[in-house]
Amino acid sequence: MQWLGPYSLTTAAEEGEQARRAEAEADSLRAQQRPRRPGAGRSGRGPSGGVVMCAG
């Protein structure tokens, strides 16, 4: 049986870096797809943030 220790560590490091790059790209693409309404905030529920004001 052949010892594959260093190869496995190198491969794992490369796969980890590839996964980090893919996550960063996915985050970037998600950010581009979000509607860019002023005042929408992080909740995405519009300028009021989901708060309903009633006169009454």
PyMOL Python script that loads the backbone (N, CA, C, O; Angstrom):
from pymol import cmd

cmd.read_pdbstr("""\
ATOM      1  N   MET A   1       0.840  -1.184   0.000  1.00  0.00           N
ATOM      2  CA  MET A   1       0.000   0.000   0.000  1.00  0.00           C
ATOM      3  C   MET A   1       0.888   1.252   0.000  1.00  0.00           C
ATOM      4  O   MET A   1       1.876   1.327   0.730  1.00  0.00           O
ATOM      5  N   GLN A   2       0.524   2.204  -0.811  1.00  0.00           N
ATOM      6  CA  GLN A   2       1.317   3.421  -0.947  1.00  0.00           C
ATOM      7  C   GLN A   2       0.845   4.478   0.052  1.00  0.00           C
ATOM      8  O   GLN A   2      -0.351   4.598   0.319  1.00  0.00           O
ATOM      9  N   TRP A   3       1.789   5.238   0.601  1.00  0.00           N
ATOM     10  CA  TRP A   3       1.455   6.293   1.561  1.00  0.00           C
ATOM     11  C   TRP A   3       1.090   7.556   0.797  1.00  0.00           C
ATOM     12  O   TRP A   3       1.885   8.044  -0.006  1.00  0.00           O
ATOM     13  N   LEU A   4      -0.102   8.090   1.037  1.00  0.00           N
ATOM     14  CA  LEU A   4      -0.587   9.256   0.304  1.00  0.00           C
ATOM     15  C   LEU A   4      -0.832  10.457   1.222  1.00  0.00           C
ATOM     16  O   LEU A   4      -1.619  11.338   0.877  1.00  0.00           O
ATOM     17  N   GLY A   5      -0.181  10.507   2.368  1.00  0.00           N
ATOM     18  CA  GLY A   5      -0.399  11.577   3.342  1.00  0.00           C
ATOM     19  C   GLY A   5      -0.233  12.983   2.780  1.00  0.00           C
ATOM     20  O   GLY A   5      -1.197  13.748   2.783  1.00  0.00           O
ATOM     21  N   PRO A   6       0.947  13.353   2.299  1.00  0.00           N
ATOM     22  CA  PRO A   6       1.133  14.722   1.809  1.00  0.00           C
ATOM     23  C   PRO A   6       0.224  15.066   0.629  1.00  0.00           C
ATOM     24  O   PRO A   6      -0.262  16.192   0.525  1.00  0.00           O
ATOM     25  N   TYR A   7      -0.003  14.106  -0.248  1.00  0.00           N
ATOM     26  CA  TYR A   7      -0.894  14.357  -1.374  1.00  0.00           C
ATOM     27  C   TYR A   7      -2.295  14.668  -0.879  1.00  0.00           C
ATOM     28  O   TYR A   7      -2.949  15.581  -1.384  1.00  0.00           O
ATOM     29  N   SER A   8      -2.749  13.924   0.092  1.00  0.00           N
ATOM     30  CA  SER A   8      -4.096  14.132   0.620  1.00  0.00           C
ATOM     31  C   SER A   8      -4.218  15.499   1.287  1.00  0.00           C
ATOM     32  O   SER A   8      -5.230  16.181   1.125  1.00  0.00           O
ATOM     33  N   LEU A   9      -3.192  15.903   2.037  1.00  0.00           N
ATOM     34  CA  LEU A   9      -3.226  17.215   2.681  1.00  0.00           C
ATOM     35  C   LEU A   9      -3.228  18.333   1.648  1.00  0.00           C
ATOM     36  O   LEU A   9      -3.944  19.324   1.794  1.00  0.00           O
ATOM     37  N   THR A  10      -2.430  18.168   0.611  1.00  0.00           N
ATOM     38  CA  THR A  10      -2.385  19.171  -0.449  1.00  0.00           C
ATOM     39  C   THR A  10      -3.728  19.251  -1.166  1.00  0.00           C
ATOM     40  O   THR A  10      -4.235  20.340  -1.435  1.00  0.00           O
ATOM     41  N   THR A  11      -4.290  18.103  -1.470  1.00  0.00           N
ATOM     42  CA  THR A  11      -5.583  18.067  -2.151  1.00  0.00           C
ATOM     43  C   THR A  11      -6.667  18.697  -1.288  1.00  0.00           C
ATOM     44  O   THR A  11      -7.501  19.452  -1.788  1.00  0.00           O
ATOM     45  N   ALA A  12      -6.659  18.393   0.001  1.00  0.00           N
ATOM     46  CA  ALA A  12      -7.657  18.971   0.901  1.00  0.00           C
ATOM     47  C   ALA A  12      -7.518  20.489   0.963  1.00  0.00           C
ATOM     48  O   ALA A  12      -8.521  21.201   0.976  1.00  0.00           O
ATOM     49  N   ALA A  13      -6.293  20.986   1.002  1.00  0.00           N
ATOM     50  CA  ALA A  13      -6.068  22.432   1.039  1.00  0.00           C
ATOM     51  C   ALA A  13      -6.561  23.092  -0.251  1.00  0.00           C
ATOM     52  O   ALA A  13      -7.172  24.160  -0.213  1.00  0.00           O
ATOM     53  N   GLU A  14      -6.293  22.454  -1.385  1.00  0.00           N
ATOM     54  CA  GLU A  14      -6.745  22.999  -2.661  1.00  0.00           C
ATOM     55  C   GLU A  14      -8.268  22.999  -2.749  1.00  0.00           C
ATOM     56  O   GLU A  14      -8.865  23.967  -3.219  1.00  0.00           O
ATOM     57  N   GLU A  15      -8.894  21.916  -2.297  1.00  0.00           N
ATOM     58  CA  GLU A  15     -10.357  21.848  -2.327  1.00  0.00           C
ATOM     59  C   GLU A  15     -10.978  22.887  -1.394  1.00  0.00           C
ATOM     60  O   GLU A  15     -12.008  23.480  -1.715  1.00  0.00           O
ATOM     61  N   GLY A  16     -10.350  23.104  -0.243  1.00  0.00           N
ATOM     62  CA  GLY A  16     -10.845  24.124   0.680  1.00  0.00           C
ATOM     63  C   GLY A  16     -10.776  25.511   0.077  1.00  0.00           C
ATOM     64  O   GLY A  16     -11.709  26.303   0.215  1.00  0.00           O
ATOM     65  N   GLU A  17      -9.672  25.807  -0.592  1.00  0.00           N
ATOM     66  CA  GLU A  17      -9.531  27.115  -1.243  1.00  0.00           C
ATOM     67  C   GLU A  17     -10.541  27.271  -2.380  1.00  0.00           C
ATOM     68  O   GLU A  17     -11.118  28.343  -2.563  1.00  0.00           O
ATOM     69  N   GLN A  18     -10.748  26.203  -3.135  1.00  0.00           N
ATOM     70  CA  GLN A  18     -11.727  26.247  -4.221  1.00  0.00           C
ATOM     71  C   GLN A  18     -13.129  26.488  -3.664  1.00  0.00           C
ATOM     72  O   GLN A  18     -13.904  27.244  -4.249  1.00  0.00           O
ATOM     73  N   ALA A  19     -13.458  25.858  -2.550  1.00  0.00           N
ATOM     74  CA  ALA A  19     -14.767  26.046  -1.924  1.00  0.00           C
ATOM     75  C   ALA A  19     -14.932  27.481  -1.440  1.00  0.00           C
ATOM     76  O   ALA A  19     -16.007  28.062  -1.588  1.00  0.00           O
ATOM     77  N   ARG A  20     -13.881  28.058  -0.866  1.00  0.00           N
ATOM     78  CA  ARG A  20     -13.954  29.461  -0.408  1.00  0.00           C
ATOM     79  C   ARG A  20     -14.176  30.403  -1.581  1.00  0.00           C
ATOM     80  O   ARG A  20     -14.965  31.343  -1.486  1.00  0.00           O
ATOM     81  N   ARG A  21     -13.482  30.153  -2.688  1.00  0.00           N
ATOM     82  CA  ARG A  21     -13.664  31.007  -3.873  1.00  0.00           C
ATOM     83  C   ARG A  21     -15.077  30.879  -4.427  1.00  0.00           C
ATOM     84  O   ARG A  21     -15.687  31.872  -4.821  1.00  0.00           O
ATOM     85  N   ALA A  22     -15.597  29.648  -4.456  1.00  0.00           N
ATOM     86  CA  ALA A  22     -16.951  29.425  -4.965  1.00  0.00           C
ATOM     87  C   ALA A  22     -17.985  30.119  -4.074  1.00  0.00           C
ATOM     88  O   ALA A  22     -18.950  30.691  -4.580  1.00  0.00           O
ATOM     89  N   GLU A  23     -17.790  30.071  -2.758  1.00  0.00           N
ATOM     90  CA  GLU A  23     -18.708  30.756  -1.842  1.00  0.00           C
ATOM     91  C   GLU A  23     -18.677  32.256  -2.054  1.00  0.00           C
ATOM     92  O   GLU A  23     -19.723  32.905  -2.062  1.00  0.00           O
ATOM     93  N   ALA A  24     -17.485  32.814  -2.225  1.00  0.00           N
ATOM     94  CA  ALA A  24     -17.357  34.252  -2.457  1.00  0.00           C
ATOM     95  C   ALA A  24     -18.048  34.649  -3.761  1.00  0.00           C
ATOM     96  O   ALA A  24     -18.707  35.687  -3.827  1.00  0.00           O
ATOM     97  N   GLU A  25     -17.896  33.825  -4.792  1.00  0.00           N
ATOM     98  CA  GLU A  25     -18.547  34.119  -6.066  1.00  0.00           C
ATOM     99  C   GLU A  25     -20.064  34.031  -5.932  1.00  0.00           C
ATOM    100  O   GLU A  25     -20.787  34.866  -6.477  1.00  0.00           O
ATOM    101  N   ALA A  26     -20.548  33.021  -5.210  1.00  0.00           N
ATOM    102  CA  ALA A  26     -21.993  32.877  -5.013  1.00  0.00           C
ATOM    103  C   ALA A  26     -22.552  34.061  -4.236  1.00  0.00           C
ATOM    104  O   ALA A  26     -23.627  34.560  -4.566  1.00  0.00           O
ATOM    105  N   ASP A  27     -21.837  34.519  -3.207  1.00  0.00           N
ATOM    106  CA  ASP A  27     -22.268  35.692  -2.442  1.00  0.00           C
ATOM    107  C   ASP A  27     -22.352  36.917  -3.345  1.00  0.00           C
ATOM    108  O   ASP A  27     -23.296  37.703  -3.263  1.00  0.00           O
ATOM    109  N   SER A  28     -21.357  37.063  -4.201  1.00  0.00           N
ATOM    110  CA  SER A  28     -21.330  38.207  -5.116  1.00  0.00           C
ATOM    111  C   SER A  28     -22.510  38.160  -6.084  1.00  0.00           C
ATOM    112  O   SER A  28     -23.158  39.178  -6.327  1.00  0.00           O
ATOM    113  N   LEU A  29     -22.787  36.983  -6.634  1.00  0.00           N
ATOM    114  CA  LEU A  29     -23.901  36.848  -7.569  1.00  0.00           C
ATOM    115  C   LEU A  29     -25.243  37.099  -6.874  1.00  0.00           C
ATOM    116  O   LEU A  29     -26.132  37.728  -7.448  1.00  0.00           O
ATOM    117  N   ARG A  30     -25.390  36.604  -5.629  1.00  0.00           N
ATOM    118  CA  ARG A  30     -26.619  36.852  -4.876  1.00  0.00           C
ATOM    119  C   ARG A  30     -26.807  38.344  -4.636  1.00  0.00           C
ATOM    120  O   ARG A  30     -27.921  38.857  -4.740  1.00  0.00           O
ATOM    121  N   ALA A  31     -25.719  39.041  -4.316  1.00  0.00           N
ATOM    122  CA  ALA A  31     -25.797  40.478  -4.063  1.00  0.00           C
ATOM    123  C   ALA A  31     -26.210  41.226  -5.329  1.00  0.00           C
ATOM    124  O   ALA A  31     -26.933  42.219  -5.247  1.00  0.00           O
ATOM    125  N   GLN A  32     -25.768  40.771  -6.482  1.00  0.00           N
ATOM    126  CA  GLN A  32     -26.136  41.421  -7.742  1.00  0.00           C
ATOM    127  C   GLN A  32     -27.606  41.203  -8.079  1.00  0.00           C
ATOM    128  O   GLN A  32     -28.211  42.039  -8.750  1.00  0.00           O
ATOM    129  N   GLN A  33     -28.190  40.100  -7.627  1.00  0.00           N
ATOM    130  CA  GLN A  33     -29.580  39.784  -7.966  1.00  0.00           C
ATOM    131  C   GLN A  33     -30.577  40.488  -7.050  1.00  0.00           C
ATOM    132  O   GLN A  33     -31.748  40.612  -7.407  1.00  0.00           O
ATOM    133  N   ARG A  34     -30.144  40.948  -5.883  1.00  0.00           N
ATOM    134  CA  ARG A  34     -31.056  41.599  -4.940  1.00  0.00           C
ATOM    135  C   ARG A  34     -31.551  42.914  -5.508  1.00  0.00           C
ATOM    136  O   ARG A  34     -30.787  43.650  -6.131  1.00  0.00           O
ATOM    137  N   PRO A  35     -32.833  43.216  -5.297  1.00  0.00           N
ATOM    138  CA  PRO A  35     -33.332  44.524  -5.737  1.00  0.00           C
ATOM    139  C   PRO A  35     -32.660  45.629  -4.929  1.00  0.00           C
ATOM    140  O   PRO A  35     -32.464  45.491  -3.722  1.00  0.00           O
ATOM    141  N   ARG A  36     -32.315  46.701  -5.583  1.00  0.00           N
ATOM    142  CA  ARG A  36     -31.613  47.786  -4.907  1.00  0.00           C
ATOM    143  C   ARG A  36     -32.550  48.960  -4.699  1.00  0.00           C
ATOM    144  O   ARG A  36     -32.442  49.987  -5.368  1.00  0.00           O
ATOM    145  N   ARG A  37     -33.477  48.792  -3.754  1.00  0.00           N
ATOM    146  CA  ARG A  37     -34.397  49.873  -3.426  1.00  0.00           C
ATOM    147  C   ARG A  37     -33.823  50.687  -2.283  1.00  0.00           C
ATOM    148  O   ARG A  37     -33.336  50.118  -1.306  1.00  0.00           O
ATOM    149  N   PRO A  38     -33.869  52.011  -2.386  1.00  0.00           N
ATOM    150  CA  PRO A  38     -33.359  52.825  -1.286  1.00  0.00           C
ATOM    151  C   PRO A  38     -34.175  52.578  -0.014  1.00  0.00           C
ATOM    152  O   PRO A  38     -35.403  52.517  -0.055  1.00  0.00           O
ATOM    153  N   GLY A  39     -33.489  52.440   1.091  1.00  0.00           N
ATOM    154  CA  GLY A  39     -34.160  52.283   2.371  1.00  0.00           C
ATOM    155  C   GLY A  39     -34.658  50.878   2.648  1.00  0.00           C
ATOM    156  O   GLY A  39     -35.342  50.662   3.648  1.00  0.00           O
ATOM    157  N   ALA A  40     -34.337  49.913   1.790  1.00  0.00           N
ATOM    158  CA  ALA A  40     -34.853  48.559   1.989  1.00  0.00           C
ATOM    159  C   ALA A  40     -34.210  47.887   3.195  1.00  0.00           C
ATOM    160  O   ALA A  40     -34.815  47.005   3.804  1.00  0.00           O
ATOM    161  N   GLY A  41     -33.002  48.286   3.547  1.00  0.00           N
ATOM    162  CA  GLY A  41     -32.341  47.689   4.697  1.00  0.00           C
ATOM    163  C   GLY A  41     -32.000  46.232   4.455  1.00  0.00           C
ATOM    164  O   GLY A  41     -32.104  45.743   3.330  1.00  0.00           O
ATOM    165  N   ARG A  42     -31.596  45.543   5.497  1.00  0.00           N
ATOM    166  CA  ARG A  42     -31.187  44.150   5.356  1.00  0.00           C
ATOM    167  C   ARG A  42     -32.372  43.198   5.360  1.00  0.00           C
ATOM    168  O   ARG A  42     -32.245  42.062   4.904  1.00  0.00           O
ATOM    169  N   SER A  43     -33.528  43.636   5.866  1.00  0.00           N
ATOM    170  CA  SER A  43     -34.664  42.718   5.953  1.00  0.00           C
ATOM    171  C   SER A  43     -35.314  42.499   4.598  1.00  0.00           C
ATOM    172  O   SER A  43     -35.958  41.473   4.376  1.00  0.00           O
ATOM    173  N   GLY A  44     -35.150  43.454   3.691  1.00  0.00           N
ATOM    174  CA  GLY A  44     -35.746  43.319   2.368  1.00  0.00           C
ATOM    175  C   GLY A  44     -37.254  43.507   2.366  1.00  0.00           C
ATOM    176  O   GLY A  44     -37.926  43.123   1.408  1.00  0.00           O
ATOM    177  N   ARG A  45     -37.795  44.096   3.435  1.00  0.00           N
ATOM    178  CA  ARG A  45     -39.245  44.268   3.517  1.00  0.00           C
ATOM    179  C   ARG A  45     -39.682  45.687   3.185  1.00  0.00           C
ATOM    180  O   ARG A  45     -40.805  46.071   3.512  1.00  0.00           O
ATOM    181  N   GLY A  46     -38.845  46.456   2.557  1.00  0.00           N
ATOM    182  CA  GLY A  46     -39.231  47.800   2.166  1.00  0.00           C
ATOM    183  C   GLY A  46     -38.714  48.854   3.128  1.00  0.00           C
ATOM    184  O   GLY A  46     -38.051  48.532   4.114  1.00  0.00           O
ATOM    185  N   PRO A  47     -39.019  50.121   2.839  1.00  0.00           N
ATOM    186  CA  PRO A  47     -38.485  51.238   3.616  1.00  0.00           C
ATOM    187  C   PRO A  47     -38.876  51.202   5.089  1.00  0.00           C
ATOM    188  O   PRO A  47     -38.105  51.651   5.936  1.00  0.00           O
ATOM    189  N   SER A  48     -40.052  50.679   5.411  1.00  0.00           N
ATOM    190  CA  SER A  48     -40.488  50.690   6.808  1.00  0.00           C
ATOM    191  C   SER A  48     -39.901  49.536   7.598  1.00  0.00           C
ATOM    192  O   SER A  48     -40.025  49.511   8.823  1.00  0.00           O
ATOM    193  N   GLY A  49     -39.266  48.579   6.936  1.00  0.00           N
ATOM    194  CA  GLY A  49     -38.700  47.445   7.642  1.00  0.00           C
ATOM    195  C   GLY A  49     -39.748  46.529   8.227  1.00  0.00           C
ATOM    196  O   GLY A  49     -39.464  45.793   9.172  1.00  0.00           O
ATOM    197  N   GLY A  50     -40.951  46.556   7.690  1.00  0.00           N
ATOM    198  CA  GLY A  50     -42.002  45.678   8.159  1.00  0.00           C
ATOM    199  C   GLY A  50     -42.904  46.286   9.216  1.00  0.00           C
ATOM    200  O   GLY A  50     -43.852  45.641   9.665  1.00  0.00           O
ATOM    201  N   VAL A  51     -42.623  47.523   9.622  1.00  0.00           N
ATOM    202  CA  VAL A  51     -43.438  48.198  10.635  1.00  0.00           C
ATOM    203  C   VAL A  51     -44.605  48.878   9.945  1.00  0.00           C
ATOM    204  O   VAL A  51     -44.410  49.619   8.982  1.00  0.00           O
ATOM    205  N   VAL A  52     -45.813  48.635  10.426  1.00  0.00           N
ATOM    206  CA  VAL A  52     -47.008  49.247   9.844  1.00  0.00           C
ATOM    207  C   VAL A  52     -47.515  50.306  10.796  1.00  0.00           C
ATOM    208  O   VAL A  52     -47.755  50.043  11.975  1.00  0.00           O
ATOM    209  N   MET A  53     -47.677  51.524  10.262  1.00  0.00           N
ATOM    210  CA  MET A  53     -48.182  52.622  11.088  1.00  0.00           C
ATOM    211  C   MET A  53     -49.621  52.926  10.677  1.00  0.00           C
ATOM    212  O   MET A  53     -49.917  53.105   9.495  1.00  0.00           O
ATOM    213  N   CYS A  54     -50.491  52.979  11.648  1.00  0.00           N
ATOM    214  CA  CYS A  54     -51.887  53.277  11.383  1.00  0.00           C
ATOM    215  C   CYS A  54     -52.285  54.573  12.054  1.00  0.00           C
ATOM    216  O   CYS A  54     -51.944  54.801  13.215  1.00  0.00           O
ATOM    217  N   ALA A  55     -53.006  55.431  11.336  1.00  0.00           N
ATOM    218  CA  ALA A  55     -53.533  56.655  11.942  1.00  0.00           C
ATOM    219  C   ALA A  55     -54.825  56.289  12.638  1.00  0.00           C
ATOM    220  O   ALA A  55     -55.755  55.742  12.045  1.00  0.00           O
ATOM    221  N   GLY A  56     -54.846  56.613  13.923  1.00  0.00           N
ATOM    222  CA  GLY A  56     -56.059  56.193  14.424  1.00  0.00           C
ATOM    223  C   GLY A  56     -56.656  56.446  15.646  1.00  0.00           C
ATOM    224  O   GLY A  56     -57.762  55.969  15.904  1.00  0.00           O
TER     225      GLY A  56
END
""", "prot")
cmd.dss("prot")
cmd.show_as("cartoon", "prot")
cmd.util.cbc("prot")
cmd.orient("prot")
